[in-house]
Amino acid sequence: MSNASYVKTNSERVWQRHMDLSEIGKTAAGGVHRPALTDEDIAAHVKIAEWATARSFAVELDAMGNMFVCRAGSNPSATPVASGSHTDSQPYAGRFDGPLGVLTAFEALEALEDAGVPTKRPIEVPIWNNEEGARFMPGLSGSGAFTGVMDLDQMLDCVDDNGITMRSCVEKLHAALPDAKHRPLGQPYASFVEAHIEQSTILEDAGEVIGVVTDIQGNRRFEVKVTGENAHSGTTPRSRRKDAFVAATDIAVALREVFWDEDDIARFTIGKFEVLPGAKSIVPGEVNFFIDFRHPSKQVLKELGDQVEVVANQHAGPCTVSVSQVSRADPLKFSDTVTDLIAASANRHGFASRRMISCAGHDARHFVSICPTAMVFIPCWKGISHNEQESAEPEHVAAAAQVIADVLVDMADWD
């Protein structure tokens, strides 16, 4: 256990930071629209950099567009510990997904500074670029490039729907922060912890405040292309049709049955469905749809995921079908050392807590093979996220800030 001094975080300040940041990209419905590296997302980075500079924290940028707020340690050569998340959002989404992890960690730095408490190791608050993947695919690419999981140049060459490259947007971010120090990509961390809203209802339903995240479930994503034949909708009899829409819906229904489980553990989603040519009087000749499948068991992830192509071919009818796996991420386990620190902090402050898995992907997953890593969850209203109604209670945000501060103090005192 660390001998370092714990500090009291400022609940009003961390909440106000959230409210101030949510003004950038604010929507009429009270959410935020701040996709990665838009003017709004860059403005959010600039605002946080201003707060950091006012507290004499260093601000740094790397080639991937990741930004770092840094508080020095008493041993400047020691490997830093870190806690952070992202500021980019899904389109017309919520105020807490991402900023919670950034601003609770920033509050920890401010509380340490207020108390004049030194730490042996430097502490950094990274703001990972393009976590959501809403504008540039794939998501998690800022932390992915930082950890070497993804290739820097490939990520920078990604284009959005308007043909704009991430590279040009990262250059724009650097131009907006001319005083930020440029740093090499991928400097090591001694440990990493990330706070996040749960994005589900387990904590809320149980009346608990802190989720001690022990694992992240795995996921497999597939693109399915069903090819039929365009035909006249009025003159083509059923026996002569190769209706890609009918085949695609048959496949989708059959897959839903395969992935159904009584325990409600598997997560199977068809979130994008494209019918071509999309004309009112043409039998569709092509359908493309995308499958997102998640499960905490690596074995089940493989066994059920491998059924996608089998089932698709069985229900294609007169059409042909091709299935390609777009991405795969195996389930992973977080560090017992860090989760124990989180649980100890929650217990010390009387925050009701539980150990749980994360059903969504987060930047923290990329650090598991790099350093001791874990996550902290707090409830969000009705589990709603990626939605303008996304909300969290001020006292829960304050609890997350306090736990993150405690854990950072512990980790920053490691030998």
FIPA-616402 format. One record per residue (C-alpha): residue in one letter; z, x, y. Coordinates in steps of 0.02 Angstrom, whole numbers, plus 50000, padded with zeros to 5 digits. Example, Ala and Ser with C-alpha at 12.3 -4.5 7.8 and 13.67 -1.06 7.14 Angstrom:
A503905061549775S503575068449947
END
This chain:
M500005000050000S499595005850175N500935012150293A499885007450444S500524994650568Y499834976950558V499364968650722K499404950550781T497684943650820N497364932050967S496874914850902E496324908051071R495244923151108V494314923250942W493964904650958Q493324906751136R492194920951079H491424908750955M491184895551088D490414907951209L489204914851080S488704897351026E488054894051201I486624906051161G485294895951072K486334880151087T485474864151031A485654846651101A486584841450943G487874855250965G487214867850841V486214883750870H484404888450847R484404907350840P483194914250709A483194933050686L482604943550833T482094928850940D482544929951123E484124920151082D484664931650941I484334946951048A485364938851187A486794936451064H486724955051023V486744959351208K488244947951239I489254956151099A488744973351162E489404968551334W491064963151258A491144979451161T490764990251311A492114981351411R493364986851278S492665004651272F491995002351095A490395011851055V488805001951022E487485008950905L485815003450834D484805009150685A482945008450646M483134991850554G483884983050704N485654982950637M486934984250777F488654992250759V490224990550864C491305005750829R493145009850859A493585028150832G494875033750705S496135047750720N495085057450595P493325056550667S492565064750514A493265051450396T492045038750323P492205022250417V492785005650348A491834990250404S491854971450423G490434961150493S489044948750460H487574942050561T487114932250718D485414925250665S485354907150608Q484294895250510P483244883650619Y484354870950707A485904876150612G487754878950642R488884889550751F489944898250618D488784904350480G488714922950520P489624923650687L491274920450598G491124937050507V490604946350664L491874939050784T493404939350670A493074957850641F492804960550827E494464951850859A495284963950738L494644978450844E495264970151003A496984966850928L497134984950872E496624990551046D497854978651130A499274985351023G498755003351044V498765005650856P497735020250791T496905020350621K496505035550516R494725030050482P493485023450609I493175004650599E491444997150624V490844979450651P489034978750592I487884964550642W486594964450503N484824960050554N483894945550474E485204939350353E484514921750345G482704925750309A482184910250406R480944919550514F480594935250413M480624935150223P481574941250128G483304938050197L484754950350188S483514963550239G484574972050372S485974975950250G484684978650113A483814992450210F485494999950261T486055001450080G484365007150014V484104991249913M482564987250018D481244998650092L481355000750281D479495001250317Q479134986450204M480444976250294L479834981250467D478064976550418C478584958650375V477754945550485D478334928550541D477294912550541N476484917850704G475944934850640I477294944250738T477994959350647M479834962850629R479464980450688S478904974150859C480444963150872V481614977450827E480804987650965K481174973251083L482994973251028H483134991951062A482364989451233A483654975951273L485054988151231P484525004351317D486285011551318A486575009251132K486605025451033H485275027050899R485995031350729P485225035950561L484955021950437G486225020250297Q487765030150345P489095027950209Y490585016250214A492265018550128S492424999650107F491694983350171V492414965850192E491524950450261A492244933950323H491194918250305I491324899450302E491364893250123Q489834881850140S490574870350009T492094858849992I493274867549870L494484874150001E494404858550108D494704846849960A496194857449903G496944858850078E496834877750068V496454889950208I495874906450132G494644909249991V494854926249907V493074928949848T493024938249683D491194936149633I489474930749694Q488404920449576G486654926349533N485014918249580R483204917749526R481824910749634F480124905249571E478484899749645V477524887049541K475674883749571V474884868449490T472994868049496G472014852249464E470424845849545N470094837349711A469314820349684H468914804049772S470474793049771G469484776949761T468154780949632T468954792849509P469714783849357R471394789249288S470594796449132R469544808449235R470874814149357K471664831249362D473024826049485A474044841249531F475374830549614V475694820149458A475804835949353A476964844349478T478154829649487D478174828249297I478634846749290A479974844649422V480794830049332A480744839249165L481514854849243R482904844549319E483364838449146V483344856149075F484464862749213W485684848149210D487434852949153E488944841849135D490094854749215D489044855149374I488974874149377A487094877049379R486224875149547F484394869949535T483414865949693I481604862649736G481664865349923K479834866949968F478414856349900E476634858249966V475234846149919L473444851449952P472274847150030G473494834350099A472204820950138K472514802350120S470964798850015I470894814249904V471714816349735P472724832349760G471934847549680E473364859549709V475244859049727N476394873549763F478274872049750F479754883749754I481274883949640D482984891049685F484094892849531R485874899749539H487234902549411P488784913849394S488334918949215K487024932549193Q486624926049019V486354908049077L485374914249227K484174922749106E484094909248974L483814894549090G482734904349211D481584909249070Q481314890649034V480404887549198E478714893849138V478914885948966V479324868749035A477984869849169N476634873049041Q477274859148928H477114846149066A475544851949157G474434838549078P472594841449119C473054854049253T473414872649241V475014880449302S475584897849351V477394903149377S477924918849467Q479694924949495V479874928649681S481594936649674R483094939549561A484874944449598D486124945949456P487924939749473L489124952849536K490994956049546F491924961649701S493254975149708D494964970449638T495744982449763V495024973349914T495294955849845D497114960249813L497284965649995I496544948950051A497714939149939A499214949249998S498804945750180A498584927150149N500264926750060R501114936850196H500584924150329G500874908750223F499034903950213A498684893450059S497354902649961R496394903449799R495264915649709M493484909049697I491664913749680S490324912949813C488904901449769A487804908149909G487114925449941H487854936250079D487614953650153A489184959150060R488264958649894H487254974149943F488844984549963V489584981949791S488704997149719I489085007349876C490945005049909P492424993549873T491884976549940A492494958549950M492394942750054V493554930350141F493114911850148I493804898150259P493424879550246C492024871250341W491974852650378K491334842850227G490544858950164I489104856250285S488124871850331H486344876250384N486544860650490E486974857250672Q488534847750614E489254863650536S491044865450597A492664874950567E494434872250630P495144884150761E496684887550654H495584892450506V494554904150614A496194911750675A496784913850495A495184922850448A495374934650597Q497164938650548V496724942150366I495224952950415A496324962750536D497624965850401V496354971250273L495474982850396V497134990950440D497494993550255M495775000550216A495705011450371D497295020150313W496585024950143D496535043450102
END
